[in-house]
Amino acid sequence: MKKLLIVAFVTIMGVGAVNAQEGVLNGGLNVGVPTGDANDFYGLTLGAELNYMYPVAEGFTLGPSIQYSHFFGKDVEVLGGSTIEVSDASFLPISGAARFNVSEKFVVGANLGYAIGLSEDLDGGFYYRPVVGYKIDDTTQLNISYSGISNDGLEMNNVSLGVMFGI
């Protein structure tokens, strides 16, 4: 699976590299809430993203993306009324990103790749992130997204709101 993701990532980067048009560097921040099982152990997520998007067709861009995602642990009540403090969890998702301009103001897209586990005892896993964006102006976009990291039954998911800036 890892080899397939690496090949897909390299392919996406290669498609952009052969395109004669210049790409756009974007960076942004997001804040979110964990969903599913992750919500039982984590209270908030913060993230940062950097991508380089190449135009490949009218209104369609592809490119590599790297992110940092941090899940803040919370105190969880256990049997007997005591609590334990859950350690924070951090991931470094490396993915290919695709975006399509649905209209002048709205964008839809997705990221697919692999998230490297940065915290102790956390493996990485398959990373996916559907995104819907609203363009405020030519260089600023608000995004809402659902991110998931999946590996051997462990699901680290969240819904987030973010802002991207053209750099």
C-alpha positions as CSV (number, residue, x, y, z in Angstrom):
1,M,0.0,0.0,0.0
2,K,2.8,2.4,0.9
3,K,4.5,1.8,-2.5
4,L,1.2,2.5,-4.3
5,L,0.8,5.8,-2.5
6,I,4.4,6.8,-3.2
7,V,3.9,6.0,-6.9
8,A,0.7,8.0,-7.0
9,F,2.4,10.9,-5.3
10,V,5.4,10.9,-7.7
11,T,3.0,10.6,-10.7
12,I,1.0,13.7,-9.6
13,M,4.2,15.6,-9.1
14,G,5.4,14.5,-12.5
15,V,2.2,15.6,-14.3
16,G,2.6,19.0,-12.8
17,A,6.3,19.2,-13.7
18,V,5.7,18.6,-17.4
19,N,3.0,21.2,-17.6
20,A,4.4,24.4,-19.2
21,Q,2.4,26.7,-16.9
22,E,3.8,27.9,-13.6
23,G,2.2,26.6,-10.4
24,V,1.0,28.5,-7.3
25,L,2.3,28.1,-3.8
26,N,-0.4,28.1,-1.1
27,G,-0.1,28.0,2.7
28,G,-2.7,27.9,5.4
29,L,-3.9,27.1,8.9
30,N,-7.0,25.2,10.2
31,V,-8.7,24.3,13.4
32,G,-11.1,21.4,13.9
33,V,-12.9,19.0,16.1
34,P,-12.2,15.2,16.1
35,T,-15.0,12.9,15.0
36,G,-15.8,9.3,15.6
37,D,-13.6,7.4,18.0
38,A,-11.0,10.2,18.0
39,N,-13.5,12.4,19.7
40,D,-13.4,10.2,22.8
41,F,-9.8,10.9,23.4
42,Y,-9.0,14.2,21.7
43,G,-10.7,17.6,22.1
44,L,-9.3,19.9,19.3
45,T,-7.1,19.7,16.2
46,L,-4.8,22.3,14.8
47,G,-3.1,22.1,11.4
48,A,-0.9,23.8,8.9
49,E,-0.7,23.1,5.2
50,L,1.6,23.9,2.3
51,N,0.9,22.9,-1.3
52,Y,2.1,23.8,-4.8
53,M,-0.7,23.5,-7.3
54,Y,-0.1,23.2,-11.1
55,P,-2.9,24.1,-13.6
56,V,-3.5,21.0,-15.8
57,A,-6.8,22.0,-17.4
58,E,-9.3,24.9,-17.3
59,G,-10.3,25.3,-13.6
60,F,-8.4,22.1,-12.5
61,T,-5.2,22.0,-10.6
62,L,-3.0,19.2,-9.2
63,G,0.0,19.2,-6.9
64,P,2.0,17.9,-3.9
65,S,0.9,18.9,-0.4
66,I,2.4,18.5,3.0
67,Q,0.6,19.2,6.3
68,Y,1.1,19.1,10.0
69,S,-1.9,17.9,12.1
70,H,-1.9,18.0,15.9
71,F,-4.7,16.4,18.0
72,F,-4.8,17.7,21.6
73,G,-5.5,14.9,24.1
74,K,-8.1,15.3,26.8
75,D,-8.7,13.9,30.2
76,V,-10.8,10.7,29.9
77,E,-12.8,9.2,32.8
78,V,-12.1,5.5,33.5
79,L,-13.8,3.0,35.6
80,G,-13.8,3.9,39.3
81,G,-14.2,7.6,38.7
82,S,-10.6,8.4,38.1
83,T,-9.3,10.1,34.9
84,I,-6.3,9.6,32.7
85,E,-4.6,12.2,30.5
86,V,-4.4,11.2,26.9
87,S,-1.2,12.3,25.2
88,D,-1.4,14.6,22.2
89,A,-1.0,13.0,18.7
90,S,0.8,14.5,15.7
91,F,0.9,13.5,12.1
92,L,2.7,14.7,9.0
93,P,0.4,14.0,6.0
94,I,2.2,13.9,2.6
95,S,-0.3,13.8,-0.2
96,G,-1.3,14.7,-3.7
97,A,-3.9,17.4,-4.0
98,A,-6.5,18.0,-6.7
99,R,-8.8,21.0,-6.9
100,F,-11.6,21.9,-9.3
101,N,-13.3,25.3,-9.6
102,V,-17.0,24.6,-9.6
103,S,-17.7,28.3,-10.1
104,E,-15.9,31.7,-9.8
105,K,-16.1,31.5,-6.0
106,F,-16.4,27.8,-5.1
107,V,-13.8,25.0,-5.2
108,V,-14.0,21.3,-4.5
109,G,-11.2,18.9,-4.1
110,A,-9.4,16.1,-2.3
111,N,-6.0,15.1,-0.9
112,L,-4.8,11.5,-0.9
113,G,-1.6,10.2,0.5
114,Y,0.1,8.9,3.6
115,A,0.3,10.4,7.1
116,I,3.5,9.8,9.0
117,G,2.9,9.3,12.8
118,L,5.1,11.7,14.6
119,S,4.0,10.8,18.2
120,E,5.4,7.9,20.2
121,D,3.6,4.6,19.6
122,L,1.6,6.1,16.6
123,D,2.1,4.6,13.2
124,G,1.1,6.4,10.1
125,G,-1.6,5.4,7.7
126,F,-3.6,6.2,4.6
127,Y,-4.6,9.8,4.5
128,Y,-7.7,11.3,2.8
129,R,-9.2,14.8,2.9
130,P,-12.2,16.0,0.9
131,V,-12.3,19.8,0.7
132,V,-14.8,22.5,-0.2
133,G,-13.5,26.1,-0.5
134,Y,-14.9,29.6,-0.9
135,K,-12.7,32.2,-2.6
136,I,-12.7,35.5,-0.7
137,D,-10.4,37.1,-3.2
138,D,-7.6,36.0,-5.7
139,T,-5.2,35.0,-2.9
140,T,-7.4,34.0,0.1
141,Q,-9.8,31.0,0.4
142,L,-11.8,29.7,3.3
143,N,-12.0,25.8,3.5
144,I,-14.1,23.3,5.3
145,S,-12.7,19.8,5.2
146,Y,-13.0,16.3,6.6
147,S,-9.6,14.6,7.3
148,G,-9.1,10.9,8.0
149,I,-6.0,8.8,8.8
150,S,-6.7,5.1,8.7
151,N,-4.3,2.3,9.7
152,D,-5.2,-1.2,11.0
153,G,-8.5,-0.1,12.6
154,L,-7.2,3.1,14.1
155,E,-9.2,6.1,12.7
156,M,-8.0,9.6,13.4
157,N,-10.7,11.8,11.8
158,N,-11.7,15.5,12.2
159,V,-13.8,18.2,10.6
160,S,-12.0,21.5,10.2
161,L,-12.3,25.1,9.1
162,G,-9.3,26.7,7.6
163,V,-7.9,29.6,5.6
164,M,-5.4,29.3,2.7
165,F,-3.3,32.1,1.3
166,G,-1.4,32.4,-2.0
167,I,2.3,32.9,-1.2
